[in-house]
Amino acid sequence: MIRRERLFHDMTLDFHQPTSPKPGSVIFIYFRCGDGDADKITLVYKTDIESGEGVMNKHHTEDGFDYYLLKTKVPEKGGTVYYYFRIEGENETLFYDQSGVCTDIPGKYRFRMIPDFGTPDWAKGAVMYQIFVDRFRNGDPTNDVLTNEYNYVGKRSRQIINWGNYPDPEGNIREFYGGDLEGVLEKLDYLKELGIEVIYFNPIFVSPSCHKYDTQDYDHIDPHFGKIVSDKGNLLEDTENNTKATRYIDRVTNRENLEASDRLFAKVVSEAHRRGIRVILDGVFNHCGSFNKWMDRERIYENAPGYEEGAYISEDSPYHDYFCFNGGQWPYNKNYEGWWGYDTLPKLNYEGSRKLEDYIIEIGKKWVSEPYNADGWRLDVGADIGHSEEYNHKFWKRFRKEVKEANPEALILAEHYGSAHEWLKGGEWDSIMNYDAFMEPLSYFLTGMEKHSDEYHEEMIGDVDKFWNTMLEAGTDNFVQESALVAMNELSNHDHSRFLTRTNHVVGRCSTKGHKAAEDGINKAVMRQAVVVQMTWPGAPTVYYGDEAGVCGFTDPDNRRTYPWGCEDQSMLEFHKEMIRIHKNSMELRTGSLVRLEAGEGILAYGRFNRTTATIVVVNTNKYLTVSEISIVPLGIPEDARLLRVLETSNKGFRTDPISYSVKNGKLVRPYGADSAVVLQFNRIAAINEEAFWATNFFRM
């Protein structure tokens, strides 16, 4: 009989060498089964132009497992290689694909190898930290947006003096708290101590909004985030429009301010790099803002020295073809295409202008090159660029090629909802913000809440099968191993409610429920469970600023509250530090294999492992203490292994004092408290050394 729980293969380095093979190169593929279980193991593969089989040979036996090897060549042509395994034993034939063991020939869950596709090693499992700059820290009050500095979407800009004020649900886009790059500089040591390895900045280019997803100038950092050297002009009087916003015009068009701000950004990156922290920028290339110098609907640049006329100002503008106009008359033609109909977000017309495409490609290269040296891009609404799927893919293939030529180590991530399969075939994006195969399934599993706090489904809490199947379905559709390991795994971000708020099961938004409702009845134990999964699941765990400090909030704008400097939830902060430390010190949590472990109703258990170490994670969603027997056999470690508990959290708090557990006959038996999560680890080298110690010293004692 073939023991199913001993069968294993994935595309990590232990089973697939190299992980990013080139066409025509030699590759070593390993498969694991129980000692003596298989008579024959065959790898079955298919490409667009060929198919075939390869019989594997037994390579070695270890700890009750046989390891089979196939040394073969990657097909020269045919693109993506799909494969699965056929395991033949006495009177039994099984198959193995990404879903695990199956009795029928695999279909959609076949393993998928993309020759010559790799992602930056530094990003695999890297701990990221997302900063919404205006709300992180005010390090330079002299660059703050001022009340009445300009009009934006029908009302005046407003400077918020009280850092702790809640965001206004009606006018938040034009409210400014003063966070800036100087504030980030001041807190780089804090981020280093927290354990952060990558900063992801929400947009920081010139823009009139607090979120800056309506770019005004791709060439420069916003002086309100950077440096204001020249500060001439006046604030608006009661009835004036933005042509009279001379203070704002000087601040955002004056070359002294723009160049000083760019230099400050270069300094931020340099100082981050000095601390071992990478920096990713947010690229909003599908649309710009109506303030953009190419459109200039607000006439900011109309009389500013050194700028060409915008497409709104003149039909003869050099930027006319950057946009789609539908009739109308100049000067001041309002009949242009807006993204989703918003005239504040003019959609960029790439098909109509090769010059525009070239310009944006150069922007992509500029900021990842000297003297700025950013480490990659997060791409806003990446699937929306252009007016056709054909053009969209063409654009991203060029973007990837030229950005990677400028900086071969640059990471390219995209925002995307739904299947990203077509963009993750190796020639466009490296990976995505992992909504479908992390944020939403985990939110439902632990809280029953949809990620905007718009729905509550109590029946989904603790449904392990649904959680695992959702992760499998979305994960295998989107990712190969290289892209999965760099996927941005977030609990919260600027577009969704804070995870801590979701633990109170309140459906609503701050405009209807009020801000305090986001804080009432929260469950910190469930939040800690989520952090445990975030820091142990394959991918790049990404902390949204303030999550580590206990910040709450419904979906935007409430999720964009300020970081509570001096008022942090110290326990939550320390918990994050501990879990980040465990993640960073455990190579299997960065690049190791993932396997499900059966633990009983309402209990999620899984392992991450490589050939020398293993981490076991157990999450009990039940509201009562539960004793569970868990087989550790699927991890490939000895059946009498000793495990070390390195962290445990429950509704009573958390602890990190180590406790050793002995496994008997491959079974771990222990209790798990209500709303608990436990992290246990095994180290093969430490186990060998311990055994050698006792063998050497037994008769001396």
C-alpha positions in Angstrom: 0.0 0.0 0.0 1.2 3.5 -0.9 1.2 5.7 2.2 -0.4 8.9 0.9 0.8 11.3 3.5 4.4 10.5 2.7 4.1 11.5 -0.9 5.5 15.0 -1.7 6.9 17.3 -4.4 6.9 21.0 -5.0 9.0 23.5 -6.9 11.2 24.6 -4.0 15.0 24.1 -4.2 14.9 20.8 -2.4 12.7 19.2 -5.0 13.3 21.3 -8.2 16.9 22.3 -9.0 17.5 24.9 -10.2 14.2 26.7 -9.4 14.5 29.0 -12.5 16.0 26.7 -15.2 16.7 28.0 -18.7 15.4 26.3 -21.9 17.7 23.4 -22.8 19.4 23.3 -19.4 19.8 20.3 -17.1 17.3 20.1 -14.3 17.1 17.8 -11.3 13.5 16.9 -10.1 13.0 15.0 -6.9 9.9 13.1 -5.6 9.4 11.8 -2.0 7.5 8.7 -1.0 7.5 6.2 1.9 10.3 3.8 2.1 9.6 0.8 -0.2 6.1 2.1 -1.1 6.6 2.6 -4.9 7.5 0.2 -7.6 7.8 2.9 -10.2 7.4 6.7 -10.3 7.1 8.6 -13.5 7.1 12.3 -14.3 4.5 13.1 -17.1 5.0 16.4 -18.9 3.5 18.5 -21.6 4.3 21.8 -23.4 2.6 23.6 -26.3 4.5 21.5 -28.8 5.5 18.2 -27.1 4.7 15.8 -24.4 6.5 12.9 -22.8 7.4 10.8 -19.7 10.5 10.2 -17.6 10.9 7.3 -15.3 12.6 8.4 -12.0 15.3 6.5 -10.2 15.6 6.0 -6.5 18.3 8.3 -5.3 18.5 7.7 -1.5 16.5 6.7 1.6 16.3 8.8 4.7 14.2 8.8 7.9 11.7 6.3 6.4 11.4 8.1 3.0 12.6 7.2 -0.5 13.7 10.1 -2.6 13.4 9.6 -6.4 15.3 11.7 -8.9 14.9 12.5 -12.6 17.8 14.2 -14.3 16.5 15.6 -17.5 16.7 18.7 -19.8 14.2 21.5 -20.0 12.5 21.5 -23.4 14.2 24.0 -25.8 10.9 25.2 -27.1 7.2 25.2 -26.2 7.2 27.6 -23.3 5.6 26.6 -20.1 6.1 23.0 -19.0 3.1 21.3 -17.2 3.8 18.2 -15.3 2.6 15.7 -12.7 3.7 12.3 -11.2 2.3 8.8 -11.6 3.2 6.6 -8.6 2.7 2.8 -9.1 2.7 0.4 -6.2 1.4 -3.1 -5.5 -2.1 -3.2 -7.0 -2.4 0.6 -6.8 -1.7 3.7 -9.0 -1.9 7.2 -7.7 -1.1 10.6 -9.1 0.4 13.7 -7.6 -0.1 17.4 -8.5 -0.3 20.7 -6.7 -3.4 19.7 -4.9 -1.6 16.6 -3.5 -2.5 13.0 -4.0 -5.3 12.2 -6.5 -6.7 9.0 -8.1 -7.4 10.5 -11.5 -5.0 12.0 -14.1 -4.4 15.6 -13.0 -5.9 18.5 -14.9 -5.8 22.2 -13.8 -3.5 21.6 -10.7 -0.5 20.3 -12.7 2.8 21.7 -11.7 3.8 24.6 -13.9 7.4 25.4 -14.8 8.2 28.6 -16.7 11.7 28.3 -18.1 13.9 31.4 -17.6 11.5 33.1 -15.2 12.9 34.1 -11.9 12.2 36.7 -9.2 14.8 38.6 -7.1 16.1 36.4 -4.3 16.1 39.4 -1.9 12.3 39.6 -2.2 11.5 36.0 -1.4 9.9 36.0 2.0 11.1 39.5 2.6 9.3 41.4 5.4 7.7 44.5 3.9 6.2 47.6 5.4 3.6 49.8 3.6 3.8 53.5 4.4 1.0 55.9 3.5 3.3 58.9 3.9 0.9 61.6 4.9 -0.1 59.6 8.0 3.2 58.1 9.1 5.2 60.9 10.6 5.6 64.6 10.2 9.4 65.3 10.2 9.3 68.7 8.5 6.4 71.1 9.4 7.7 73.6 6.8 6.5 71.5 3.9 3.0 70.9 5.2 0.0 71.5 2.9 -1.7 74.6 4.2 -5.4 75.3 4.6 -6.7 77.2 1.5 -3.5 76.4 -0.4 -5.6 75.3 -3.4 -8.9 73.9 -4.5 -9.3 70.1 -4.9 -12.5 68.4 -6.1 -14.7 71.4 -5.3 -13.3 72.4 -1.9 -10.1 73.8 -0.3 -7.1 72.0 1.0 -7.1 71.7 4.8 -4.2 71.3 7.2 -4.9 69.1 10.1 -3.1 70.4 13.2 -4.1 67.6 15.6 -2.2 64.5 14.6 -4.7 62.2 16.4 -7.8 63.5 14.6 -9.9 60.9 12.8 -10.0 61.1 9.0 -13.1 63.0 7.7 -15.1 60.5 5.7 -16.4 63.3 3.4 -13.3 65.4 2.8 -10.3 63.2 3.6 -8.8 63.4 0.2 -8.0 67.1 0.8 -7.0 66.7 4.4 -3.3 66.7 5.2 -1.6 65.7 8.4 1.9 66.5 7.3 3.6 63.1 7.1 6.7 63.3 4.9 9.9 61.7 3.9 11.8 63.5 6.6 9.5 61.7 9.0 10.4 58.3 7.4 14.1 59.2 7.7 13.6 59.8 11.4 12.0 56.4 11.9 14.3 54.2 9.8 15.9 52.9 12.9 12.5 52.0 14.3 11.7 50.0 11.1 15.1 48.3 11.4 14.4 47.4 15.0 11.0 46.1 14.0 12.7 43.8 11.5 11.5 45.4 8.3 13.5 44.5 5.1 11.5 46.5 2.4 9.5 49.7 2.5 6.6 50.0 0.1 5.6 53.6 -0.3 2.1 54.6 -1.5 2.6 57.2 -4.2 5.0 60.0 -3.5 5.1 61.9 -6.8 3.6 65.4 -7.1 -0.1 65.2 -6.6 -2.9 67.3 -5.0 -4.5 64.6 -2.9 -3.4 63.0 0.3 -3.3 59.5 -1.3 -1.5 60.7 -4.5 -3.1 58.2 -6.9 -3.8 61.2 -9.2 -0.2 62.0 -10.3 0.5 65.6 -11.2 4.2 65.1 -12.2 5.9 61.7 -12.6 9.3 63.3 -12.8 9.5 64.6 -9.3 8.8 63.8 -5.7 6.1 66.0 -4.2 7.7 68.9 -2.3 5.0 68.5 0.4 6.7 65.2 1.1 10.1 66.5 0.3 11.7 69.9 0.6 10.2 73.4 0.0 13.1 75.8 -0.6 11.1 78.5 -2.4 7.8 79.3 -0.8 6.4 82.4 -2.5 2.9 83.4 -3.3 -0.5 83.6 -1.6 -3.2 81.3 -0.3 -6.6 81.4 -1.9 -9.2 84.0 -1.0 -12.8 83.0 -0.7 -13.9 83.0 -4.4 -10.6 82.4 -6.1 -9.8 79.4 -8.3 -6.5 77.6 -8.7 -5.1 80.1 -11.2 -4.7 82.3 -8.1 -3.2 79.5 -5.9 0.2 81.1 -6.3 1.7 79.6 -3.1 0.8 76.1 -4.4 2.0 76.9 -7.9 5.4 78.0 -6.6 5.7 75.0 -4.3 5.0 72.3 -7.0 6.4 73.9 -10.1 9.6 75.6 -8.9 12.6 73.6 -9.9 14.4 74.3 -6.7 11.7 72.6 -4.7 11.4 69.7 -7.1 15.1 69.0 -7.3 15.6 69.3 -3.5 12.7 66.8 -3.0 14.2 64.4 -5.4 17.5 64.6 -3.6 15.8 63.9 -0.3 14.2 60.8 -1.7 17.6 59.6 -2.9 18.9 60.2 0.6 16.0 58.2 2.1 16.8 55.2 -0.2 20.5 55.5 0.5 19.9 55.5 4.3 17.4 52.7 4.0 19.9 50.6 2.0 22.6 51.3 4.6 20.3 49.7 7.2 19.6 46.7 4.9 16.1 48.0 3.9 14.9 48.0 0.3 12.5 50.6 -1.2 9.6 50.0 -3.6 7.6 52.8 -5.3 4.0 52.9 -6.3 3.5 53.5 -10.0 0.1 54.9 -11.2 0.5 54.6 -14.9 -3.1 53.8 -16.1 -4.3 57.3 -15.3 -3.0 60.6 -14.0 -4.7 63.5 -12.3 -6.5 66.5 -13.7 -3.8 68.6 -12.1 -1.2 66.8 -14.2 1.2 69.0 -16.2 0.3 67.2 -19.4 -3.5 68.0 -19.0 -3.4 71.0 -16.7 -7.1 71.3 -16.1 -6.5 73.4 -13.0 -4.2 75.7 -15.0 -1.4 75.3 -12.5 1.3 75.2 -15.2 -0.4 77.6 -17.7 1.8 80.5 -16.7 4.6 78.7 -14.8 8.0 79.2 -16.5 9.5 76.3 -18.2 6.4 74.2 -18.9 4.6 73.4 -22.2 0.9 74.0 -22.6 -1.4 71.2 -21.3 -3.8 69.3 -23.4 -6.8 71.0 -21.6 -5.4 74.4 -22.4 -4.6 74.0 -26.1 -5.4 71.7 -28.9 -1.8 72.2 -30.1 -0.4 71.0 -26.8 2.5 68.5 -27.3 0.6 66.3 -24.9 -2.7 66.3 -26.8 -2.4 62.6 -27.9 -1.6 61.5 -24.3 -5.4 61.7 -23.8 -8.6 60.7 -25.6 -10.7 63.8 -26.4 -14.3 63.4 -27.7 -15.2 66.7 -29.4 -15.3 69.9 -27.4 -13.5 73.1 -28.0 -10.3 74.7 -26.9 -9.1 76.5 -24.9 -10.1 74.6 -21.8 -11.6 71.5 -23.3 -13.3 69.2 -20.7 -14.3 66.5 -23.1 -11.7 63.9 -22.3 -11.8 60.3 -21.2 -11.6 59.8 -17.4 -10.9 56.5 -15.8 -14.3 55.0 -14.8 -15.7 58.4 -15.9 -13.9 60.5 -13.2 -12.7 63.7 -14.8 -10.2 64.1 -12.0 -8.5 61.0 -13.3 -7.8 61.4 -17.0 -7.0 58.0 -18.6 -3.7 57.9 -20.4 -4.0 57.1 -24.1 -1.1 54.8 -24.8 -2.3 53.5 -28.1 -2.6 57.1 -29.4 0.9 58.1 -28.4 4.2 56.2 -28.7 5.8 59.2 -27.1 3.7 58.7 -24.0 4.6 55.0 -23.8 8.3 55.9 -24.2 8.0 58.5 -21.5 6.4 56.2 -18.9 8.9 53.5 -19.7 11.7 56.0 -19.0 10.0 56.9 -15.7 10.0 53.2 -14.8 13.7 53.1 -15.4 14.6 56.4 -13.9 13.6 55.8 -10.4 15.2 52.3 -10.1 18.5 53.7 -11.4 21.2 56.1 -10.2 21.0 58.4 -8.3 17.6 57.2 -6.8 18.1 53.4 -6.8 14.7 52.3 -5.8 14.3 48.5 -5.7 11.1 48.1 -7.7 7.6 49.0 -8.4 4.1 48.3 -7.2 1.8 48.9 -10.1 -1.6 50.4 -9.5 -4.5 48.9 -11.4 -2.0 47.2 -13.7 -4.6 45.3 -15.8 -6.3 48.5 -16.8 -3.5 50.1 -18.8 -4.4 50.7 -22.4 -7.7 50.1 -24.1 -7.2 46.5 -25.0 -5.8 43.3 -23.4 -3.5 43.0 -26.4 -1.9 46.4 -25.8 -1.9 45.9 -22.0 0.3 42.8 -22.3 2.5 44.4 -24.9 3.1 47.3 -22.6 4.0 45.3 -19.5 6.4 43.0 -21.5 8.3 46.1 -22.6 8.1 47.6 -19.1 9.6 44.5 -17.5 12.3 44.1 -20.1 13.5 47.7 -19.9 13.1 48.1 -16.1 15.0 44.8 -15.5 17.7 46.0 -17.9 18.1 49.2 -15.9 18.1 47.3 -12.6 18.2 43.5 -12.9 17.3 43.2 -9.2 14.1 45.3 -9.4 10.9 43.8 -8.2 7.7 44.3 -10.2 4.5 43.7 -8.3 1.0 44.7 -9.4 -2.3 45.4 -7.7 -4.8 42.9 -9.1 -8.2 41.4 -8.1 -9.2 38.0 -9.6 -7.0 35.8 -11.8 -3.7 37.3 -12.7 -2.7 34.2 -14.6 -2.2 36.0 -17.9 0.2 38.5 -16.4 2.2 35.9 -14.4 3.5 33.8 -17.3 7.1 35.0 -16.9 7.3 38.0 -19.2 5.4 40.7 -17.3 4.9 41.0 -13.6 6.9 39.2 -10.9 3.9 38.8 -8.7 0.9 40.6 -7.2 -0.7 42.0 -4.0 -2.1 38.7 -2.8 -5.8 39.5 -2.1 -7.3 36.3 -3.5 -4.9 33.8 -2.1 -4.1 35.4 1.2 -5.9 38.6 2.5 -9.5 37.6 1.8 -9.4 33.9 2.6 -7.6 34.5 5.9 -10.0 37.3 6.8 -13.0 35.0 6.3 -11.3 32.1 8.1 -10.4 34.0 11.2 -13.1 36.8 11.4 -15.9 35.9 8.9 -15.4 39.4 7.5 -15.1 40.5 3.9 -11.9 42.6 3.5 -13.8 46.0 3.4 -15.9 45.1 6.4 -18.9 45.1 4.1 -20.1 41.6 4.9 -20.0 39.1 7.8 -20.2 35.3 7.3 -20.0 33.6 10.6 -20.2 30.2 9.0 -16.8 30.7 7.4 -14.9 31.1 10.7 -12.8 28.0 11.3 -13.8 26.3 8.0 -10.4 24.8 7.3 -11.4 23.0 4.1 -12.8 26.1 2.6 -9.8 28.2 3.6 -7.3 25.7 2.2 -9.3 25.1 -1.0 -9.6 28.8 -1.7 -5.9 29.3 -1.1 -5.2 26.3 -3.5 -7.6 27.5 -6.2 -6.4 31.1 -6.3 -2.8 30.3 -5.6 -2.2 27.6 -8.3 -4.1 29.8 -10.8 -1.9 32.8 -10.2 1.5 31.6 -9.1 4.4 29.5 -9.9 6.9 29.1 -7.0 9.0 32.1 -8.0 6.0 34.5 -8.0 4.4 32.9 -4.9 7.5 33.6 -2.7 7.4 37.3 -3.5 3.6 37.8 -3.4 2.7 40.7 -1.1 0.8 39.1 1.8 -1.1 41.8 3.7 -3.7 41.7 6.5 -4.7 45.4 5.9 -3.9 48.2 3.5 -5.0 51.6 2.3 -7.9 50.1 0.3 -9.4 47.8 2.9 -10.4 47.9 6.6 -7.8 47.3 9.2 -7.7 43.6 10.2 -7.9 44.4 13.9 -11.3 46.1 13.2 -12.5 43.1 11.3 -12.1 41.0 14.5 -15.2 42.8 16.0 -17.5 41.6 13.2 -19.0 45.0 12.7 -20.3 45.5 9.2 -20.2 49.1 8.0 -18.0 52.1 7.4 -17.1 55.2 9.4 -19.6 57.3 7.5 -22.5 55.2 8.8 -21.1 53.6 12.0 -18.7 56.3 13.2 -15.0 55.9 14.0 -15.4 54.5 17.5 -17.3 51.5 16.1 -14.1 50.4 14.4 -12.4 50.1 17.8 -15.1 48.6 20.0 -15.2 44.9 20.7 -12.0 44.0 18.8 -10.3 40.7 19.5 -6.5 41.1 19.8 -6.0 37.3 20.2 -7.5 36.8 16.7 -5.3 39.6 15.4 -2.3 37.8 16.7 -3.4 34.6 15.1 -3.5 36.4 11.8 0.0 37.8 12.3 1.2 34.2 13.0 -0.2 33.0 9.7 1.1 36.1 7.9 4.6 35.5 9.1 4.7 31.8 8.3 2.8 31.6 5.0 4.7 31.5 1.7 5.2 35.0 0.3 6.4 38.4 1.5 4.6 39.3 4.7 3.7 43.0 4.4 2.8 45.0 7.5 0.5 48.1 6.9 1.9 50.9 8.9 0.3 51.0 12.4 -1.0 47.5 12.3 1.9 46.6 14.6 0.8 49.4 17.0 -2.9 48.4 17.2 -4.4 50.9 14.8 -8.0 50.3 13.9 -10.2 51.6 11.1 -12.9 50.8 8.7 -12.2 50.9 5.0 -10.8 54.1 3.4 -10.5 56.8 4.5 -10.7 55.4 8.1 -7.9 52.9 7.4 -5.6 55.8 6.8 -5.4 57.0 10.4 -2.1 58.4 11.7 0.6 56.3 13.3 0.1 56.7 17.1 3.6 57.7 18.1 3.9 57.5 21.9 0.5 55.7 22.2 1.3 52.4 20.6 -0.2 49.1 21.8 3.2 47.9 23.2 2.1 44.3 23.5 1.0 44.2 19.9 4.2 45.8 18.9 6.3 43.3 20.8 4.3 40.5 19.3 5.1 41.7 15.8 8.7 41.9 16.6 8.8 38.4 17.9 7.0 36.9 14.9 9.1 38.9 12.4 12.2 37.6 14.2 11.0 34.0 14.0 10.3 34.5 10.3 13.7 36.1 9.5 15.6 33.4 11.4 13.9 30.5 9.7 14.9 29.9 6.2 12.0 27.4 5.7 9.6 30.3 6.3 11.2 32.3 3.5 11.7 29.7 0.8 10.6 26.3 2.2 7.8 23.9 1.2 4.2 24.1 2.5 2.1 21.1 3.5 -1.2 20.8 5.2 -1.5 18.9 8.4 -4.8 17.4 9.7 -5.7 18.7 13.1 -9.5 18.5 13.5 -12.5 20.7 13.2 -11.8 24.4 13.5 -8.0 24.0 13.7 -5.7 25.0 10.9 -2.4 23.2 10.9 0.4 23.3 8.4 4.1 22.9 8.1 6.9 24.8 6.3 10.1 22.8 5.8 13.3 22.2 3.9 15.8 19.3 4.3 17.2 20.6 7.6 14.5 22.5 9.4 10.7 22.6 9.8 8.2 24.9 11.3 4.7 23.7 12.4 1.9 26.2 12.8 -1.4 25.3 14.6 -4.2 27.9 14.8 -7.3 27.0 16.9 -10.3 29.1 16.0 -12.6 27.3 18.5 -13.7 29.3 21.6 -12.6 26.4 23.9 -9.5 24.4 24.7 -9.0 21.6 22.2 -6.7 18.6 22.3 -5.4 17.6 18.9 -3.3 14.8 17.5 -1.3 15.9 14.5 0.8 13.7 12.3 4.1 15.3 11.4 5.0 12.7 8.9 4.2 14.9 5.8 7.1 17.2 6.9 9.6 14.4 6.2 11.2 14.7 9.7 11.9 11.7 12.0 8.9 10.2 13.7 10.5 10.6 17.1 11.5 14.2 16.5 11.8 16.7 19.4 10.0 20.0 18.6 10.6 23.3 20.3 7.7 25.6 20.9 9.0 29.1 20.1 5.8 31.1 20.4 2.2 30.6 21.6 -0.6 33.1 21.7 -4.2 32.8 23.0 -6.9 35.0 24.5 -4.7 35.2 27.6 -1.8 36.8 25.9 1.4 35.4 24.3 4.6 33.8 25.4 8.0 33.0 23.8 9.7 30.9 26.5 10.8 27.7 24.7 9.2 24.4 25.6 10.4 21.0 24.2 7.9 18.4 23.0 8.6 14.8 22.1 6.9 13.3 19.1 5.9 9.6 19.3 5.3 7.5 16.3 5.0 10.6 14.2 2.2 12.1 16.3 2.2 15.4 18.1 -0.5 15.4 20.9 -1.1 18.6 22.9 -3.8 21.0 23.9 -4.5 24.3 22.1 -6.3 27.1 24.0 -9.2 29.2 22.7 -8.3 31.6 19.9 -4.7 30.3 20.0 -1.8 29.9 17.7 1.3 27.9 18.3 4.6 27.9 16.4 6.9 24.8 16.9 10.2 24.1 15.2 12.5 21.2 14.4 16.2 21.5 13.4 17.8 18.3 12.0 21.3 19.5 12.7 20.5 20.4 16.3 18.8 17.0 16.8 21.9 15.2 15.5 24.2 17.3 17.7 22.0 16.6 20.7 22.0 12.9 20.0 25.8 13.0 19.7 26.1 14.8 23.0 24.1 12.2 24.9 26.0 9.3 23.2 29.3 10.8 24.2 28.5 12.0 27.7 26.0 9.3 29.0 28.7 7.2 30.8 30.5 10.3 32.2 27.4 11.4 34.3 
